Structures are given as structure tokens and as C-alpha cells.
Amino acid sequence: MITIFLIHPTQAEPIRSWTFKQDSVVRVGRSKDNDVVIHGSLVSRHHLELWHRQGHWELINFGANGTFVEGQPVHQSQVDDGMIVRLGSTGPRLQLRLDFQPNEVAAGDRLTAHPVDG
């Protein structure tokens, strides 16, 4: 299971979330045919994919403006619980949680799940 949180642009709190339990590929981008639709000038129509294989999740970048983890561009990376991903160098931030339970406090920015819709 993977939960994706869209982080507020100026505050360290989630404003939306999506949870995927059985999916082996989750597509993220601006186009309506993605599993997670994110609007933003730096977000590509098909920006990234999350692949579940061999017991772990991988992030694969397809975005023209890049995908960044800890300020560094990544093309492909294993997903770590609580990882913060930025779509473009200054675009929207997503937090990736593995096996997240709604009553937990999210790692990284110490986000709580309570104000999120999904």
C-alpha cells in the first residue's frame, strides 16, 4: 500500500491524499488520465510513475522539469517511507508513505493525516 500526500505550498501540512492498495503502477501528472492529477506549471502531463515490484516501490521520472528528492534530481529511485518528492525544482511537493494508517503522524515534515480529503 502507498499513500501520496499533496503538501500545502507554504505550510507543512497535507491538503489532499490518495491511497493505493492493490495497484502495481501509480501514475502522477497533470493529465486527467493519471491516477493522481496534480495541477501546476512545472508538472508534466505524465510526470512520474510509482512501480510496485519485488516487495518495494520505485519512483520513475518522466517529467520534462524533473523530479527532485532532497533538492537533487532523480530519474529512478527506491521509495522510502516519508520521502518528500518535488515535481520540478520549485513545483508541488508530495510525501510518499508506505503502509500509512490514518491515525499516524506522517514522517518527514511531521504531517498529520486528519485535515486530508481523498
ChimeraX commands (.cxc) that place a marker at each C-alpha (Angstrom):
marker #1 position 0.00,0.00,0.00 radius 0.5
marker #1 position 1.18,3.53,-0.77 radius 0.5
marker #1 position -0.36,6.85,0.26 radius 0.5
marker #1 position 0.53,10.07,-1.57 radius 0.5
marker #1 position 0.04,13.38,0.22 radius 0.5
marker #1 position -0.03,16.70,-1.65 radius 0.5
marker #1 position 1.69,19.20,0.65 radius 0.5
marker #1 position 0.41,22.77,1.05 radius 0.5
marker #1 position 2.72,25.16,-0.89 radius 0.5
marker #1 position 3.55,27.39,2.09 radius 0.5
marker #1 position 2.79,25.24,5.13 radius 0.5
marker #1 position 4.00,21.80,6.16 radius 0.5
marker #1 position 0.57,20.18,6.07 radius 0.5
marker #1 position -1.22,17.90,3.64 radius 0.5
marker #1 position -4.11,19.27,1.60 radius 0.5
marker #1 position -5.06,16.09,-0.30 radius 0.5
marker #1 position -4.24,12.40,-0.23 radius 0.5
marker #1 position -4.60,9.31,-2.40 radius 0.5
marker #1 position -4.17,5.70,-1.19 radius 0.5
marker #1 position -3.47,2.74,-3.46 radius 0.5
marker #1 position -3.70,-0.76,-2.01 radius 0.5
marker #1 position -3.51,-3.23,-4.89 radius 0.5
marker #1 position -2.05,-1.18,-7.74 radius 0.5
marker #1 position 1.29,-2.15,-9.25 radius 0.5
marker #1 position 1.70,1.17,-11.13 radius 0.5
marker #1 position 0.51,4.60,-9.97 radius 0.5
marker #1 position 0.74,7.44,-12.50 radius 0.5
marker #1 position 1.12,11.08,-11.39 radius 0.5
marker #1 position 0.82,14.18,-13.55 radius 0.5
marker #1 position -1.34,16.97,-14.94 radius 0.5
marker #1 position -3.36,14.86,-17.40 radius 0.5
marker #1 position -6.79,13.60,-16.34 radius 0.5
marker #1 position -5.84,10.02,-17.24 radius 0.5
marker #1 position -3.37,9.80,-14.32 radius 0.5
marker #1 position -4.21,8.09,-11.03 radius 0.5
marker #1 position -3.09,11.25,-9.20 radius 0.5
marker #1 position -3.83,14.52,-11.00 radius 0.5
marker #1 position -1.65,17.45,-9.87 radius 0.5
marker #1 position -2.00,20.89,-11.44 radius 0.5
marker #1 position 0.97,23.21,-11.73 radius 0.5
marker #1 position 3.04,24.96,-14.35 radius 0.5
marker #1 position 6.06,22.70,-13.66 radius 0.5
marker #1 position 4.03,19.46,-13.66 radius 0.5
marker #1 position 4.15,17.43,-16.87 radius 0.5
marker #1 position 1.09,15.69,-18.26 radius 0.5
marker #1 position 2.71,12.37,-17.30 radius 0.5
marker #1 position 5.26,13.42,-14.69 radius 0.5
marker #1 position 6.18,10.29,-12.78 radius 0.5
marker #1 position 5.20,6.72,-12.09 radius 0.5
marker #1 position 5.44,4.68,-8.92 radius 0.5
marker #1 position 6.00,0.98,-9.58 radius 0.5
marker #1 position 5.44,-1.73,-7.00 radius 0.5
marker #1 position 7.65,-4.70,-7.72 radius 0.5
marker #1 position 9.54,-7.30,-5.77 radius 0.5
marker #1 position 8.19,-6.03,-2.44 radius 0.5
marker #1 position 9.16,-2.36,-2.76 radius 0.5
marker #1 position 8.11,0.82,-4.58 radius 0.5
marker #1 position 10.21,2.64,-7.17 radius 0.5
marker #1 position 9.79,6.17,-8.49 radius 0.5
marker #1 position 10.45,6.77,-12.19 radius 0.5
marker #1 position 10.61,10.33,-13.54 radius 0.5
marker #1 position 9.08,11.20,-16.91 radius 0.5
marker #1 position 8.67,14.93,-16.26 radius 0.5
marker #1 position 10.27,17.49,-18.54 radius 0.5
marker #1 position 11.05,19.68,-15.50 radius 0.5
marker #1 position 12.38,16.78,-13.46 radius 0.5
marker #1 position 11.53,15.17,-10.15 radius 0.5
marker #1 position 13.57,16.10,-7.10 radius 0.5
marker #1 position 14.31,14.37,-3.79 radius 0.5
marker #1 position 16.18,16.40,-1.16 radius 0.5
marker #1 position 16.90,19.04,-3.80 radius 0.5
marker #1 position 18.58,16.56,-6.15 radius 0.5
marker #1 position 17.12,15.48,-9.49 radius 0.5
marker #1 position 16.26,11.79,-9.71 radius 0.5
marker #1 position 15.45,9.66,-12.73 radius 0.5
marker #1 position 14.73,6.47,-10.82 radius 0.5
marker #1 position 14.78,5.89,-7.07 radius 0.5
marker #1 position 13.56,3.43,-4.49 radius 0.5
marker #1 position 10.75,4.95,-2.43 radius 0.5
marker #1 position 11.45,5.33,1.29 radius 0.5
marker #1 position 8.63,5.81,3.79 radius 0.5
marker #1 position 8.07,9.53,4.37 radius 0.5
marker #1 position 10.06,10.59,1.30 radius 0.5
marker #1 position 9.28,14.12,0.03 radius 0.5
marker #1 position 9.25,14.46,-3.77 radius 0.5
marker #1 position 9.08,17.76,-5.65 radius 0.5
marker #1 position 7.64,17.94,-9.17 radius 0.5
marker #1 position 10.02,20.35,-10.87 radius 0.5
marker #1 position 12.68,22.22,-8.91 radius 0.5
marker #1 position 10.11,24.54,-7.28 radius 0.5
marker #1 position 6.86,22.74,-8.08 radius 0.5
marker #1 position 4.35,20.89,-5.89 radius 0.5
marker #1 position 5.63,18.66,-3.09 radius 0.5
marker #1 position 4.36,15.15,-2.45 radius 0.5
marker #1 position 5.03,12.99,0.58 radius 0.5
marker #1 position 5.08,9.23,-0.06 radius 0.5
marker #1 position 4.04,6.95,2.81 radius 0.5
marker #1 position 4.21,3.17,2.80 radius 0.5
marker #1 position 1.57,1.24,4.77 radius 0.5
marker #1 position 0.26,4.51,6.23 radius 0.5
marker #1 position -2.53,4.25,8.81 radius 0.5
marker #1 position -4.83,7.33,9.05 radius 0.5
marker #1 position -4.24,7.86,12.79 radius 0.5
marker #1 position -0.45,8.00,12.42 radius 0.5
marker #1 position 1.56,11.19,12.25 radius 0.5
marker #1 position 3.39,11.28,8.94 radius 0.5
marker #1 position 7.18,11.31,8.93 radius 0.5
marker #1 position 9.42,13.97,7.44 radius 0.5
marker #1 position 7.58,17.25,7.93 radius 0.5
marker #1 position 5.59,15.77,10.86 radius 0.5
marker #1 position 2.35,15.92,8.93 radius 0.5
marker #1 position -0.93,14.69,10.35 radius 0.5
marker #1 position -3.49,12.86,8.25 radius 0.5
marker #1 position -6.58,14.45,9.80 radius 0.5
marker #1 position -7.07,17.53,7.52 radius 0.5
marker #1 position -6.78,15.50,4.32 radius 0.5
marker #1 position -9.58,14.56,1.94 radius 0.5
marker #1 position -9.22,11.81,-0.58 radius 0.5
marker link #1:1,2 radius 0.2
marker link #1:2,3 radius 0.2
marker link #1:3,4 radius 0.2
marker link #1:4,5 radius 0.2
marker link #1:5,6 radius 0.2
marker link #1:6,7 radius 0.2
marker link #1:7,8 radius 0.2
marker link #1:8,9 radius 0.2
marker link #1:9,10 radius 0.2
marker link #1:10,11 radius 0.2
marker link #1:11,12 radius 0.2
marker link #1:12,13 radius 0.2
marker link #1:13,14 radius 0.2
marker link #1:14,15 radius 0.2
marker link #1:15,16 radius 0.2
marker link #1:16,17 radius 0.2
marker link #1:17,18 radius 0.2
marker link #1:18,19 radius 0.2
marker link #1:19,20 radius 0.2
marker link #1:20,21 radius 0.2
marker link #1:21,22 radius 0.2
marker link #1:22,23 radius 0.2
marker link #1:23,24 radius 0.2
marker link #1:24,25 radius 0.2
marker link #1:25,26 radius 0.2
marker link #1:26,27 radius 0.2
marker link #1:27,28 radius 0.2
marker link #1:28,29 radius 0.2
marker link #1:29,30 radius 0.2
marker link #1:30,31 radius 0.2
marker link #1:31,32 radius 0.2
marker link #1:32,33 radius 0.2
marker link #1:33,34 radius 0.2
marker link #1:34,35 radius 0.2
marker link #1:35,36 radius 0.2
marker link #1:36,37 radius 0.2
marker link #1:37,38 radius 0.2
marker link #1:38,39 radius 0.2
marker link #1:39,40 radius 0.2
marker link #1:40,41 radius 0.2
marker link #1:41,42 radius 0.2
marker link #1:42,43 radius 0.2
marker link #1:43,44 radius 0.2
marker link #1:44,45 radius 0.2
marker link #1:45,46 radius 0.2
marker link #1:46,47 radius 0.2
marker link #1:47,48 radius 0.2
marker link #1:48,49 radius 0.2
marker link #1:49,50 radius 0.2
marker link #1:50,51 radius 0.2
marker link #1:51,52 radius 0.2
marker link #1:52,53 radius 0.2
marker link #1:53,54 radius 0.2
marker link #1:54,55 radius 0.2
marker link #1:55,56 radius 0.2
marker link #1:56,57 radius 0.2
marker link #1:57,58 radius 0.2
marker link #1:58,59 radius 0.2
marker link #1:59,60 radius 0.2
marker link #1:60,61 radius 0.2
marker link #1:61,62 radius 0.2
marker link #1:62,63 radius 0.2
marker link #1:63,64 radius 0.2
marker link #1:64,65 radius 0.2
marker link #1:65,66 radius 0.2
marker link #1:66,67 radius 0.2
marker link #1:67,68 radius 0.2
marker link #1:68,69 radius 0.2
marker link #1:69,70 radius 0.2
marker link #1:70,71 radius 0.2
marker link #1:71,72 radius 0.2
marker link #1:72,73 radius 0.2
marker link #1:73,74 radius 0.2
marker link #1:74,75 radius 0.2
marker link #1:75,76 radius 0.2
marker link #1:76,77 radius 0.2
marker link #1:77,78 radius 0.2
marker link #1:78,79 radius 0.2
marker link #1:79,80 radius 0.2
marker link #1:80,81 radius 0.2
marker link #1:81,82 radius 0.2
marker link #1:82,83 radius 0.2
marker link #1:83,84 radius 0.2
marker link #1:84,85 radius 0.2
marker link #1:85,86 radius 0.2
marker link #1:86,87 radius 0.2
marker link #1:87,88 radius 0.2
marker link #1:88,89 radius 0.2
marker link #1:89,90 radius 0.2
marker link #1:90,91 radius 0.2
marker link #1:91,92 radius 0.2
marker link #1:92,93 radius 0.2
marker link #1:93,94 radius 0.2
marker link #1:94,95 radius 0.2
marker link #1:95,96 radius 0.2
marker link #1:96,97 radius 0.2
marker link #1:97,98 radius 0.2
marker link #1:98,99 radius 0.2
marker link #1:99,100 radius 0.2
marker link #1:100,101 radius 0.2
marker link #1:101,102 radius 0.2
marker link #1:102,103 radius 0.2
marker link #1:103,104 radius 0.2
marker link #1:104,105 radius 0.2
marker link #1:105,106 radius 0.2
marker link #1:106,107 radius 0.2
marker link #1:107,108 radius 0.2
marker link #1:108,109 radius 0.2
marker link #1:109,110 radius 0.2
marker link #1:110,111 radius 0.2
marker link #1:111,112 radius 0.2
marker link #1:112,113 radius 0.2
marker link #1:113,114 radius 0.2
marker link #1:114,115 radius 0.2
marker link #1:115,116 radius 0.2
marker link #1:116,117 radius 0.2
marker link #1:117,118 radius 0.2
view
